[in-house]
Amino acid sequence: MHVARVVVQRSSVIRARPEVERWACVLELEIDLDFIANASIVEELLNVSGRISGVGDFRPQHSGPHGRYRAELLEDHAFDAATHATDGTS
């Protein structure tokens, strides 16, 4: 559990957020290959976003160490969450 003091409407309050050590998800995207020549460009953009911005309240974009992710294009839609899970720090 991550607990921090935050400011909400000029008032200081304590917020608690769960910490998920390993997580994974499937995100289905439709890529217009007439506009983007190679789908691997989308994969690289998602990976850069996962390293720099991340997801969640305590992500790198908000000076936190959590919420990082990496993306992998799956052609056959086969997905094993245990194999692809990340701890959010790499």
SEDRENVO-175872 format. One record per atom (N, C-alpha, C, O): y, x, z; chain; residue in one letter. Coordinates in steps of 0.1 Angstrom, whole numbers, plus 2048, in hexadecimal, padded with zeros to 3 digits. Atoms other than C-alpha are relative to their C-alpha. Layout:
+-----+-----+-----+-----+------+
!  py !  px !  pz ! mol ! type !
+-----+-----+-----+-----+------+
!   Y !   X !   Z !   A !    a !
...
+-----+-----+-----+-----+------+
//
This chain:
+-----+-----+-----+-----+------+
!  py !  px !  pz ! mol ! type !
+-----+-----+-----+-----+------+
! 7F4 ! 808 ! 800 !   A !    m !
! 800 ! 800 ! 800 !   A !    m !
! 80C ! 809 ! 800 !   A !    m !
! 80D ! 812 ! 808 !   A !    m !
! 7F4 ! 7F8 ! 800 !   A !    h !
! 822 ! 80E ! 7F7 !   A !    h !
! 80B ! 7F7 ! 806 !   A !    h !
! 80D ! 7EC ! 802 !   A !    h !
! 7F6 ! 807 ! 7F9 !   A !    v !
! 83E ! 803 ! 80F !   A !    v !
! 80D ! 808 ! 7FF !   A !    v !
! 80D ! 814 ! 801 !   A !    v !
! 7F3 ! 7F9 ! 802 !   A !    a !
! 863 ! 80B ! 808 !   A !    a !
! 80B ! 7F6 ! 803 !   A !    a !
! 80A ! 7EA ! 802 !   A !    a !
! 7F4 ! 807 ! 7FE !   A !    r !
! 885 ! 800 ! 812 !   A !    r !
! 808 ! 7FF ! 7F3 !   A !    r !
! 80A ! 809 ! 7EC !   A !    r !
! 7F8 ! 803 ! 80D !   A !    v !
! 898 ! 7F0 ! 7F4 !   A !    v !
! 80C ! 7F8 ! 803 !   A !    v !
! 80D ! 7F1 ! 80D !   A !    v !
! 7F4 ! 808 ! 7FE !   A !    v !
! 8B9 ! 7E0 ! 7EF !   A !    v !
! 7FF ! 7F4 ! 7F6 !   A !    v !
! 7FD ! 7F5 ! 7EA !   A !    v !
! 801 ! 80D ! 808 !   A !    v !
! 8B8 ! 7BB ! 7E3 !   A !    v !
! 80D ! 7F8 ! 804 !   A !    v !
! 80F ! 7F4 ! 80F !   A !    v !
! 7F3 ! 807 ! 7FE !   A !    q !
! 8DA ! 7AA ! 7DF !   A !    q !
! 808 ! 805 ! 80C !   A !    q !
! 80C ! 7FE ! 814 !   A !    q !
! 7F8 ! 7F9 ! 7F6 !   A !    r !
! 8EB ! 7C4 ! 7F5 !   A !    r !
! 7FA ! 800 ! 80E !   A !    r !
! 800 ! 804 ! 817 !   A !    r !
! 807 ! 800 ! 7F3 !   A !    s !
! 8D2 ! 7BF ! 811 !   A !    s !
! 7F4 ! 80A ! 7FF !   A !    s !
! 7ED ! 80A ! 7F5 !   A !    s !
! 80C ! 7F7 ! 800 !   A !    s !
! 8B8 ! 7D9 ! 81B !   A !    s !
! 7F4 ! 7F9 ! 805 !   A !    s !
! 7F5 ! 7F3 ! 810 !   A !    s !
! 80C ! 807 ! 7FC !   A !    v !
! 895 ! 7CB ! 81D !   A !    v !
! 7F4 ! 80A ! 7FE !   A !    v !
! 7F5 ! 814 ! 7F6 !   A !    v !
! 80C ! 7F8 ! 802 !   A !    i !
! 872 ! 7DA ! 81F !   A !    i !
! 7F7 ! 7F9 ! 7F7 !   A !    i !
! 7F5 ! 7ED ! 7F8 !   A !    i !
! 809 ! 805 ! 80A !   A !    r !
! 85C ! 7D5 ! 801 !   A !    r !
! 7F3 ! 807 ! 801 !   A !    r !
! 7F2 ! 814 ! 802 !   A !    r !
! 80E ! 7FA ! 800 !   A !    a !
! 836 ! 7DB ! 801 !   A !    a !
! 7FA ! 7FD ! 7F3 !   A !    a !
! 7FA ! 7F1 ! 7EE !   A !    a !
! 807 ! 802 ! 80D !   A !    r !
! 823 ! 7DF ! 7E0 !   A !    r !
! 7F2 ! 806 ! 801 !   A !    r !
! 7F1 ! 811 ! 808 !   A !    r !
! 80D ! 7FA ! 800 !   A !    p !
! 7FE ! 7E5 ! 7DB !   A !    p !
! 7FF ! 80D ! 7F8 !   A !    p !
! 807 ! 80E ! 7EE !   A !    p !
! 803 ! 7F4 ! 809 !   A !    e !
! 7F2 ! 807 ! 7CE !   A !    e !
! 7F2 ! 7FF ! 7FB !   A !    e !
! 7E9 ! 7FE ! 802 !   A !    e !
! 80D ! 801 ! 807 !   A !    v !
! 7D6 ! 805 ! 7B5 !   A !    v !
! 7FD ! 80E ! 7FB !   A !    v !
! 804 ! 813 ! 7F2 !   A !    v !
! 803 ! 7F2 ! 803 !   A !    e !
! 7C6 ! 827 ! 7B3 !   A !    e !
! 7FB ! 802 ! 7F2 !   A !    e !
! 7FF ! 80C ! 7EB !   A !    e !
! 805 ! 7FF ! 80D !   A !    r !
! 7B3 ! 822 ! 793 !   A !    r !
! 801 ! 7F3 ! 7F9 !   A !    r !
! 7FC ! 7E9 ! 7FF !   A !    r !
! 7FE ! 80C ! 806 !   A !    w !
! 7BB ! 808 ! 77A !   A !    w !
! 7FF ! 801 ! 7F1 !   A !    w !
! 800 ! 80C ! 7EB !   A !    w !
! 802 ! 800 ! 80F !   A !    a !
! 7B5 ! 7FF ! 755 !   A !    a !
! 803 ! 7F2 ! 7FB !   A !    a !
! 801 ! 7E8 ! 803 !   A !    a !
! 7FE ! 80E ! 806 !   A !    c !
! 7BE ! 7E2 ! 73E !   A !    c !
! 7FE ! 802 ! 7F1 !   A !    c !
! 7FE ! 80D ! 7EB !   A !    c !
! 801 ! 800 ! 80E !   A !    v !
! 7B9 ! 7D8 ! 71A !   A !    v !
! 80D ! 7F9 ! 7FB !   A !    v !
! 810 ! 7EE ! 800 !   A !    v !
! 7F4 ! 806 ! 806 !   A !    l !
! 7D9 ! 7D1 ! 706 !   A !    l !
! 7FE ! 7FF ! 7F1 !   A !    l !
! 7FC ! 809 ! 7EA !   A !    l !
! 803 ! 801 ! 80E !   A !    e !
! 7D4 ! 7C2 ! 6E4 !   A !    e !
! 80E ! 7FF ! 7F9 !   A !    e !
! 817 ! 7F7 ! 7FC !   A !    e !
! 7F4 ! 7FF ! 808 !   A !    l !
! 7F0 ! 7CB ! 6CB !   A !    l !
! 7FD ! 7FD ! 7F2 !   A !    l !
! 7F3 ! 800 ! 7EC !   A !    l !
! 800 ! 802 ! 80E !   A !    e !
! 7F7 ! 7C0 ! 6A8 !   A !    e !
! 809 ! 80A ! 7FA !   A !    e !
! 815 ! 80A ! 7FD !   A !    e !
! 7F8 ! 7F5 ! 806 !   A !    i !
! 804 ! 7DE ! 694 !   A !    i !
! 802 ! 7FD ! 7F1 !   A !    i !
! 7F8 ! 7FC ! 7EA !   A !    i !
! 7FC ! 803 ! 80E !   A !    d !
! 816 ! 7D8 ! 673 !   A !    d !
! 7FF ! 80E ! 7F9 !   A !    d !
! 809 ! 816 ! 7F9 !   A !    d !
! 802 ! 7F3 ! 807 !   A !    l !
! 808 ! 7F6 ! 65E !   A !    l !
! 809 ! 801 ! 7F4 !   A !    l !
! 80A ! 80C ! 7EE !   A !    l !
! 7F6 ! 7FE ! 80B !   A !    d !
! 822 ! 7EE ! 643 !   A !    d !
! 80D ! 806 ! 806 !   A !    d !
! 814 ! 80C ! 7FE !   A !    d !
! 7F4 ! 7FA ! 7FA !   A !    f !
! 83D ! 7F8 ! 65C !   A !    f !
! 7FD ! 80D ! 807 !   A !    f !
! 805 ! 816 ! 806 !   A !    f !
! 804 ! 7F4 ! 7F9 !   A !    i !
! 82A ! 812 ! 670 !   A !    i !
! 7F4 ! 806 ! 7F9 !   A !    i !
! 7EA ! 800 ! 7F8 !   A !    i !
! 809 ! 7FA ! 809 !   A !    a !
! 817 ! 829 ! 65A !   A !    a !
! 7F2 ! 803 ! 806 !   A !    a !
! 7E8 ! 803 ! 800 !   A !    a !
! 80C ! 7FC ! 7F9 !   A !    n !
! 7FD ! 834 ! 674 !   A !    n !
! 800 ! 7FA ! 80E !   A !    n !
! 809 ! 7FC ! 815 !   A !    n !
! 802 ! 807 ! 7F3 !   A !    a !
! 7F0 ! 821 ! 692 !   A !    a !
! 801 ! 80B ! 80C !   A !    a !
! 804 ! 807 ! 817 !   A !    a !
! 800 ! 7F6 ! 7F6 !   A !    s !
! 7EE ! 842 ! 6A5 !   A !    s !
! 80E ! 803 ! 805 !   A !    s !
! 810 ! 808 ! 810 !   A !    s !
! 7F2 ! 7FF ! 7FC !   A !    i !
! 814 ! 843 ! 6A7 !   A !    i !
! 802 ! 7F6 ! 80C !   A !    i !
! 809 ! 7FA ! 815 !   A !    i !
! 7FF ! 809 ! 7F5 !   A !    v !
! 812 ! 824 ! 6BD !   A !    v !
! 7F9 ! 805 ! 80C !   A !    v !
! 7FE ! 804 ! 818 !   A !    v !
! 807 ! 7FA ! 7F5 !   A !    e !
! 7F8 ! 835 ! 6D3 !   A !    e !
! 808 ! 80A ! 807 !   A !    e !
! 809 ! 80B ! 813 !   A !    e !
! 7F8 ! 7F5 ! 7FA !   A !    e !
! 80F ! 853 ! 6D8 !   A !    e !
! 80C ! 7FA ! 807 !   A !    e !
! 810 ! 7FF ! 812 !   A !    e !
! 7F5 ! 806 ! 7F9 !   A !    l !
! 82D ! 83D ! 6E0 !   A !    l !
! 7FC ! 7FA ! 80D !   A !    l !
! 803 ! 7FB ! 817 !   A !    l !
! 805 ! 806 ! 7F3 !   A !    l !
! 819 ! 82A ! 6FA !   A !    l !
! 7FD ! 80B ! 80A !   A !    l !
! 800 ! 809 ! 816 !   A !    l !
! 803 ! 7F5 ! 7F7 !   A !    n !
! 80D ! 84B ! 709 !   A !    n !
! 80D ! 807 ! 806 !   A !    n !
! 80D ! 80A ! 811 !   A !    n !
! 7F3 ! 7FB ! 7FB !   A !    v !
! 831 ! 859 ! 70B !   A !    v !
! 806 ! 7F7 ! 80A !   A !    v !
! 80B ! 7FB ! 814 !   A !    v !
! 7FB ! 80A ! 7F7 !   A !    s !
! 83C ! 839 ! 71B !   A !    s !
! 7F8 ! 800 ! 80E !   A !    s !
! 7FE ! 7FF ! 818 !   A !    s !
! 808 ! 800 ! 7F4 !   A !    g !
! 81F ! 83B ! 734 !   A !    g !
! 803 ! 80C ! 809 !   A !    g !
! 802 ! 80C ! 815 !   A !    g !
! 7FD ! 7F3 ! 7F9 !   A !    r !
! 829 ! 85F ! 73E !   A !    r !
! 80F ! 7FF ! 806 !   A !    r !
! 811 ! 803 ! 811 !   A !    r !
! 7F2 ! 800 ! 7FC !   A !    i !
! 84F ! 859 ! 740 !   A !    i !
! 804 ! 7F4 ! 808 !   A !    i !
! 80B ! 7F5 ! 812 !   A !    i !
! 7FB ! 80D ! 7F9 !   A !    s !
! 855 ! 834 ! 74A !   A !    s !
! 7F5 ! 7FB ! 809 !   A !    s !
! 7F9 ! 7F8 ! 815 !   A !    s !
! 80A ! 806 ! 7F8 !   A !    g !
! 834 ! 827 ! 757 !   A !    g !
! 802 ! 7F1 ! 802 !   A !    g !
! 80A ! 7EB ! 7FB !   A !    g !
! 7FF ! 80E ! 7FD !   A !    v !
! 82F ! 804 ! 765 !   A !    v !
! 800 ! 7FE ! 80F !   A !    v !
! 7FB ! 806 ! 817 !   A !    v !
! 7FF ! 803 ! 7F2 !   A !    g !
! 836 ! 7F4 ! 787 !   A !    g !
! 80C ! 805 ! 807 !   A !    g !
! 814 ! 80C ! 801 !   A !    g !
! 7F4 ! 7FD ! 7F9 !   A !    d !
! 850 ! 7F8 ! 7A2 !   A !    d !
! 802 ! 80F ! 803 !   A !    d !
! 80D ! 814 ! 803 !   A !    d !
! 7FE ! 7F2 ! 7FC !   A !    f !
! 849 ! 81C ! 7AC !   A !    f !
! 7FC ! 809 ! 7F5 !   A !    f !
! 7F5 ! 813 ! 7F7 !   A !    f !
! 803 ! 7F8 ! 80C !   A !    r !
! 846 ! 82A ! 789 !   A !    r !
! 809 ! 80C ! 7FE !   A !    r !
! 813 ! 80C ! 805 !   A !    r !
! 7F7 ! 7F4 ! 802 !   A !    p !
! 854 ! 84B ! 77C !   A !    p !
! 80E ! 7FD ! 7FD !   A !    p !
! 817 ! 804 ! 801 !   A !    p !
! 7F3 ! 803 ! 804 !   A !    q !
! 872 ! 83A ! 76D !   A !    q !
! 809 ! 7FD ! 80D !   A !    q !
! 815 ! 7FE ! 80C !   A !    q !
! 7F9 ! 803 ! 7F4 !   A !    h !
! 87C ! 830 ! 791 !   A !    h !
! 7FD ! 80A ! 80B !   A !    h !
! 7FD ! 807 ! 817 !   A !    h !
! 803 ! 7F4 ! 7F7 !   A !    s !
! 874 ! 852 ! 7A0 !   A !    s !
! 7F4 ! 7FF ! 809 !   A !    s !
! 7F3 ! 805 ! 813 !   A !    s !
! 80D ! 801 ! 7F9 !   A !    g !
! 851 ! 848 ! 7AB !   A !    g !
! 7F5 ! 808 ! 7F9 !   A !    g !
! 7F6 ! 80B ! 7EE !   A !    g !
! 80B ! 7F9 ! 806 !   A !    p !
! 830 ! 85A ! 7A6 !   A !    p !
! 7F5 ! 7F8 ! 7FA !   A !    p !
! 7EC ! 7FD ! 7F5 !   A !    p !
! 80B ! 808 ! 805 !   A !    h !
! 81C ! 83C ! 79C !   A !    h !
! 803 ! 7F8 ! 7F3 !   A !    h !
! 80F ! 7F9 ! 7EF !   A !    h !
! 7FD ! 808 ! 80C !   A !    g !
! 818 ! 825 ! 77E !   A !    g !
! 7FE ! 806 ! 7F3 !   A !    g !
! 800 ! 800 ! 7E8 !   A !    g !
! 802 ! 7FA ! 80C !   A !    r !
! 810 ! 83E ! 764 !   A !    r !
! 7F3 ! 7FB ! 7F9 !   A !    r !
! 7EA ! 7F7 ! 800 !   A !    r !
! 80C ! 804 ! 807 !   A !    y !
! 7F7 ! 836 ! 749 !   A !    y !
! 7FE ! 808 ! 7F3 !   A !    y !
! 808 ! 80E ! 7EF !   A !    y !
! 803 ! 7FB ! 80D !   A !    r !
! 7E7 ! 842 ! 729 !   A !    r !
! 7FA ! 7F6 ! 7F7 !   A !    r !
! 7F3 ! 7ED ! 7FC !   A !    r !
! 805 ! 80A ! 80A !   A !    a !
! 7DF ! 82E ! 70A !   A !    a !
! 7F5 ! 807 ! 7F7 !   A !    a !
! 7F6 ! 813 ! 7F4 !   A !    a !
! 80A ! 7FB ! 809 !   A !    e !
! 7C1 ! 831 ! 6F3 !   A !    e !
! 7FE ! 7F4 ! 7F6 !   A !    e !
! 7FA ! 7E9 ! 7FB !   A !    e !
! 803 ! 80B ! 80A !   A !    l !
! 7BD ! 81D ! 6D3 !   A !    l !
! 7F1 ! 7FF ! 7FE !   A !    l !
! 7EA ! 809 ! 7FD !   A !    l !
! 80E ! 803 ! 801 !   A !    l !
! 79B ! 80D ! 6D1 !   A !    l !
! 7FE ! 7F7 ! 7F4 !   A !    l !
! 803 ! 7EC ! 7F3 !   A !    l !
! 802 ! 807 ! 80D !   A !    e !
! 790 ! 803 ! 6AE !   A !    e !
! 7F6 ! 7F5 ! 801 !   A !    e !
! 7F8 ! 7EA ! 7FB !   A !    e !
! 80B ! 80A ! 7FF !   A !    d !
! 771 ! 7EF ! 6B8 !   A !    d !
! 801 ! 7F7 ! 80C !   A !    d !
! 7F8 ! 7EF ! 80E !   A !    d !
! 7FE ! 808 ! 7F5 !   A !    h !
! 780 ! 7DE ! 6D6 !   A !    h !
! 7F6 ! 802 ! 80C !   A !    h !
! 7F6 ! 7F9 ! 815 !   A !    h !
! 80A ! 7FE ! 7F5 !   A !    a !
! 765 ! 7ED ! 6EC !   A !    a !
! 808 ! 807 ! 80C !   A !    a !
! 810 ! 810 ! 809 !   A !    a !
! 7F8 ! 7FC ! 7F5 !   A !    f !
! 774 ! 7F3 ! 70F !   A !    f !
! 7F8 ! 800 ! 80C !   A !    f !
! 7F2 ! 7F6 ! 810 !   A !    f !
! 807 ! 7FE ! 7F3 !   A !    d !
! 764 ! 800 ! 72F !   A !    d !
! 80B ! 804 ! 80A !   A !    d !
! 80F ! 80F ! 80A !   A !    d !
! 7F5 ! 7FE ! 7F7 !   A !    a !
! 77E ! 7FD ! 74B !   A !    a !
! 7FD ! 80C ! 809 !   A !    a !
! 806 ! 814 ! 80D !   A !    a !
! 804 ! 7F4 ! 7F7 !   A !    a !
! 76B ! 817 ! 761 !   A !    a !
! 803 ! 80D ! 7F9 !   A !    a !
! 807 ! 817 ! 800 !   A !    a !
! 7FE ! 7F4 ! 807 !   A !    t !
! 76D ! 831 ! 746 !   A !    t !
! 80E ! 803 ! 7FD !   A !    t !
! 812 ! 80F ! 7FD !   A !    t !
! 7F2 ! 7FF ! 804 !   A !    h !
! 791 ! 82B ! 73D !   A !    h !
! 80A ! 7FF ! 80B !   A !    h !
! 816 ! 801 ! 809 !   A !    h !
! 7F7 ! 802 ! 7F5 !   A !    a !
! 7A0 ! 826 ! 75F !   A !    a !
! 808 ! 80C ! 803 !   A !    a !
! 803 ! 817 ! 801 !   A !    a !
! 7F7 ! 7F5 ! 7FD !   A !    t !
! 7BD ! 83C ! 76A !   A !    t !
! 805 ! 7FE ! 80E !   A !    t !
! 805 ! 7F3 ! 813 !   A !    t !
! 7FB ! 801 ! 7F3 !   A !    d !
! 7CA ! 844 ! 78C !   A !    d !
! 80F ! 7FF ! 800 !   A !    d !
! 815 ! 7FE ! 80B !   A !    d !
! 7F2 ! 803 ! 801 !   A !    g !
! 7EE ! 83F ! 780 !   A !    g !
! 809 ! 80C ! 802 !   A !    g !
! 815 ! 80B ! 802 !   A !    g !
! 7F8 ! 7F4 ! 7FD !   A !    t !
! 7F9 ! 863 ! 787 !   A !    t !
! 7FF ! 80A ! 7F4 !   A !    t !
! 806 ! 814 ! 7F5 !   A !    t !
! 800 ! 7F7 ! 80B !   A !    s !
! 7F0 ! 873 ! 766 !   A !    s !
! 803 ! 7FA ! 7F3 !   A !    s !
! 803 ! 801 ! 7E8 !   A !    s !
+-----+-----+-----+-----+------+
//
